[in-house]
Amino acid sequence: MGREAGSGISGVEAQVAEILSVPPNFKKPMVLRMNALEVGIGATLSREDEEGNVRLIACRSKKTSSEEKNYIVQEKEMSTLMEWRHYLLGADVRVSIDNSALTYLHKSPKPSLGR
């Protein structure tokens, strides 16, 4: 059993090393996928490489605090945008969400950027 566990960890390490060994192509748009629930927030930021393979740039998953549980979905998802602003500012970004909660960003000239 210990041998299998060690092999699994080595496999994950190899996958992470492969992901990190390919520099992102900043000429291609990034894809931001987010999902916010009452219990947690998850997000990935990725970009296609030259061969069309999706390459992970960053990922985030966290349990919401008792204060964050009171936030509306837009504010929870906006917290991810604010934490990754160094990646997103000035970049071509496609946002993929599983609900229409953030559609107000396209309609509001000055949306709230969280608390």
Secondary structure, DSSP 4 states (H G I P E B T S, - for coil): -HHHHHHHHHHHHHHHHHHHHS---TTSPEEEEEEE-SSEEEEEEEEE-TTS-EEEEEEEEEEPPTTGGGS-HHHHHHHHHHHTHHHHTTS-EEEEESSSGGGHHHH-SS-----
